[in-house]
């Protein structure tokens, strides 16, 4: 493919001027670009991104960039984070952790999630995704098991980092990667009345979990992560997220049957953030293939 010779300072300066112009532009309706998703960052030398980030900060200090580097993970950032280049990178490991999680290998997945949670901070953060055009869609990869896909979405949206949702995933569109038949995972988007009952149910799930995340973004983006109860032998897991004394509890049920979660050490009154109803965690019923997200009152 044709490539800009960004090693040449004149070429580099022209590209940086072009991109910063986009970052500083606001339309008559007040719309603007907040982030760049930078493709294949491994093919551009670090100095170019250093200069681009500096220029972007001058025109818009809040502007962010998330970089795509194939194979990147929280412990493999190729020196693009924490040094004035990318603000975040796409996390290629997360979908595999999510697959282990929903397929019952809960404890192994949770150890990785806790290690990841402990490392991520404001200068080293990741965008977790489940599907992309380059890889099999998550719903497809779990045999179109809607329960597993919902649990994976719940895990993704409530994990530290930025949930990056591949278009159509929220309405249960999925397929194999694009390297075989080009259209496999680059489908036409479906909207509104065209959605089936299952698709509408999936969309409602995404909306509920995203709404709960938006209410408590500090706890999600900065809080600690601890397993409270459950694991491989239980068929469910209870996770505590905490920041500055505020506590949220996530309950994941991996079985198709309802489960009772007994959490004596977290006794107290809670609000189910997905429904708004008050509840007690002792003996809380988690529906089959379900997720609860609760806040202590």
C-alpha positions in Angstrom: 0.0 0.0 0.0 1.2 3.6 -0.6 2.8 5.1 2.5 3.5 8.7 3.6 7.2 9.2 4.3 6.6 10.5 7.8 10.4 10.2 8.6 10.7 13.4 6.4 10.0 16.4 8.7 8.2 18.3 5.9 5.8 15.5 5.2 5.3 14.9 8.9 4.5 18.6 9.5 2.0 18.7 6.6 0.1 15.6 8.0 0.2 17.0 11.6 -1.3 20.3 10.4 -4.0 18.5 8.5 -5.0 16.3 11.5 -4.9 19.1 14.1 -7.2 21.2 11.8 -9.8 18.4 12.1 -9.3 18.2 15.8 -9.9 21.9 16.3 -12.9 22.2 13.9 -16.4 22.7 15.2 -19.4 22.7 12.8 -22.2 25.3 12.8 -24.3 22.8 14.8 -21.7 22.5 17.5 -20.4 19.0 16.4 -16.7 18.2 16.7 -14.3 15.3 16.7 -13.3 14.2 20.2 -11.1 11.2 19.4 -9.0 9.6 16.7 -8.8 5.9 16.3 -5.4 5.5 14.7 -5.0 2.4 12.6 -1.8 0.3 12.4 0.3 2.5 14.6 3.2 0.1 14.4 3.9 1.4 10.8 4.6 4.9 12.0 7.7 5.9 14.0 7.3 7.1 17.6 8.6 10.6 16.9 5.7 11.4 14.6 3.1 10.5 17.2 5.0 12.5 19.8 4.8 15.6 17.6 1.2 14.9 16.6 0.1 14.5 20.3 1.9 17.8 21.2 0.2 19.6 18.4 -3.3 18.2 19.3 -2.9 19.2 22.9 -2.2 22.8 21.9 -5.5 23.1 19.9 -7.6 20.8 22.2 -6.2 19.6 25.5 -9.0 17.1 25.9 -8.5 15.5 22.5 -7.6 11.7 22.8 -6.2 9.1 20.5 -6.7 5.3 20.7 -4.2 3.2 18.7 -4.6 -0.1 16.9 -1.5 -2.3 17.2 -2.3 -5.9 16.4 -1.7 -8.1 19.5 -1.5 -5.2 22.0 -2.6 -5.9 25.6 -2.4 -4.3 29.0 1.1 -5.9 29.4 2.2 -5.4 25.8 1.9 -1.8 24.6 4.9 -1.6 22.4 6.0 1.7 24.1 3.1 3.8 22.7 1.5 4.5 26.1 2.5 6.7 29.0 5.0 8.8 27.0 3.1 11.4 25.1 1.9 9.3 22.1 -1.3 7.3 22.4 -3.9 7.9 25.2 -5.1 4.3 24.9 -4.7 1.2 22.8 -7.1 -1.5 21.6 -6.9 -4.6 23.8 -6.6 -7.6 21.6 -6.5 -10.0 24.6 -9.8 -9.0 26.1 -12.0 -11.0 23.8 -10.1 -14.2 24.7 -10.4 -13.4 28.4 -14.1 -12.9 27.9 -14.4 -16.2 26.1 -12.8 -18.0 29.0 -15.1 -16.1 31.4 -18.4 -17.0 29.7 -17.3 -20.6 29.0 -16.8 -21.4 32.7 -13.1 -20.8 33.1 -14.0 -18.0 35.5 -11.1 -18.0 38.0 -8.4 -17.9 35.3 -10.2 -15.0 33.5 -10.8 -13.2 36.8 -7.1 -13.3 37.7 -6.2 -11.7 34.4 -8.9 -9.1 34.8 -7.7 -8.2 38.3 -4.1 -7.9 37.1 -5.2 -5.8 34.2 -7.4 -3.6 36.5 -4.4 -3.0 38.8 -2.1 -1.9 35.9 -4.4 0.5 34.0 -4.4 4.1 34.9 -4.9 7.5 33.3 -1.7 7.3 31.2 -1.9 3.5 30.5 -5.4 2.5 29.5 -6.9 0.1 27.0 -10.0 -0.1 24.8 -11.6 -3.6 25.2 -13.4 -5.1 22.3 -15.2 -8.4 21.6 -15.5 -8.3 17.8 -14.0 -6.6 14.8 -13.9 -6.9 11.0 -10.6 -8.7 11.2 -11.7 -11.3 13.7 -14.7 -13.6 14.3 -17.6 -11.8 15.9 -18.0 -12.8 19.5 -21.6 -14.0 19.2 -20.6 -16.2 16.2 -17.6 -17.6 18.2 -19.9 -18.8 21.0 -22.3 -20.5 18.6 -24.8 -17.7 18.7 -25.4 -18.3 22.4 -27.2 -15.1 23.3 -26.7 -15.7 27.1 -23.0 -15.9 26.7 -22.9 -12.8 24.5 -24.8 -10.8 27.1 -22.5 -11.9 29.8 -19.5 -10.9 27.7 -21.0 -7.5 27.0 -21.7 -7.0 30.7 -18.0 -7.9 31.5 -16.7 -5.6 28.7 -18.9 -2.6 29.7 -18.1 -2.9 33.4 -14.4 -3.5 33.1 -11.7 -0.8 33.5 -10.9 0.8 30.2 -13.1 1.9 27.3 -15.7 -0.5 26.0 -15.3 -0.5 22.2 -18.5 -1.9 20.6 -18.2 -3.1 17.1 -21.1 -1.9 15.0 -24.1 -4.2 15.0 -22.8 -6.2 18.0 -25.4 -4.4 20.1 -28.2 -5.8 17.9 -26.7 -9.3 17.7 -25.2 -9.0 14.3 -22.2 -11.3 14.0 -20.2 -13.5 11.7 -16.8 -15.0 10.9 -13.8 -12.7 10.1 -13.6 -10.8 6.9 -10.6 -12.7 5.5 -12.6 -15.5 4.0 -15.7 -14.0 2.4 -15.3 -10.3 2.6 -18.8 -9.5 3.8 -18.8 -12.1 6.6 -18.3 -9.6 9.4 -19.0 -6.4 7.5 -22.7 -6.7 7.3 -25.4 -4.2 6.6 -26.6 -2.5 9.8 -30.1 -3.2 11.0 -32.4 -0.7 12.7 -35.7 -0.3 14.5 -38.6 -2.3 13.1 -36.2 -4.6 11.2 -35.0 -6.1 14.5 -36.2 -9.4 15.7 -37.3 -9.9 19.3 -33.9 -11.4 20.2 -32.2 -8.4 18.7 -34.3 -6.0 20.6 -33.6 -7.9 23.8 -29.9 -7.7 23.1 -30.1 -3.9 22.4 -32.1 -3.4 25.7 -29.3 -5.2 27.6 -26.6 -3.0 26.1 -28.6 0.1 26.9 -29.2 -0.9 30.5 -25.6 -1.8 31.3 -24.2 1.2 29.5 -26.6 3.5 31.4 -25.4 2.0 34.7 -21.8 2.5 33.7 -22.4 6.1 32.8 -23.9 6.8 36.3 -20.8 5.5 38.0 -18.0 6.0 35.6 -15.4 7.0 38.3 -15.9 3.6 40.0 -15.7 1.7 36.7 -12.7 3.7 35.3 -10.7 4.0 38.5 -11.9 1.5 41.1 -10.3 -1.6 42.4 -11.6 -5.1 41.3 -12.0 -8.0 43.7 -13.7 -11.4 43.5 -16.1 -11.5 46.5 -17.7 -14.9 45.8 -18.0 -17.7 43.3 -15.9 -19.2 40.6 -15.6 -22.3 38.5 -17.4 -24.6 40.8 -20.2 -22.2 41.6 -21.4 -21.3 38.1 -21.5 -17.7 39.1 -19.2 -14.9 40.3 -19.7 -11.8 42.4 -17.2 -8.9 41.8 -16.7 -5.9 44.0 -15.6 -2.6 42.4 -14.7 0.2 44.8 -13.4 3.8 44.5 -13.3 6.5 47.2 -15.6 4.5 49.5 -18.2 4.0 46.8 -19.0 0.3 46.2 -20.6 -1.4 43.2 -21.2 -5.2 43.0 -21.6 -7.1 39.8 -23.2 -10.6 39.9 -22.6 -12.9 36.9 -24.6 -16.1 36.4 -23.1 -18.5 33.9 -25.8 -21.1 34.1 -29.0 -21.1 32.1 -30.8 -21.5 35.5 -31.5 -18.9 38.1 -28.9 -18.9 41.0 -29.0 -17.7 44.5 -25.9 -15.7 45.6 -25.3 -15.6 49.3 -23.0 -12.8 50.2 -23.0 -12.4 54.0 -19.9 -10.2 54.1 -21.6 -7.7 51.8 -24.8 -7.5 53.7 -26.9 -4.4 53.3 -29.4 -2.6 51.2 -28.6 -2.1 47.5 -30.2 -0.7 44.4 -30.2 -2.8 41.3 -28.8 -0.4 38.7 -30.3 -2.2 35.8 -33.9 -2.0 37.1 -33.8 0.7 39.7 -35.3 -1.6 42.3 -34.1 -1.9 45.9 -32.8 -5.3 47.0 -30.7 -7.1 49.6 -27.6 -9.0 48.4 -28.1 -11.8 50.9 -29.9 -14.4 48.8 -30.0 -12.2 45.7 -31.4 -14.2 42.8 -29.4 -13.9 39.6 -31.4 -15.0 36.5 -30.0 -17.6 34.1 -27.2 -16.2 31.9 -27.8 -13.0 33.7 -26.1 -10.1 35.2 -27.0 -7.8 38.1 -25.1 -4.5 38.8 -25.8 -3.1 42.3 -24.9 -0.1 44.4 -24.9 0.0 48.2 -27.4 2.6 49.4 
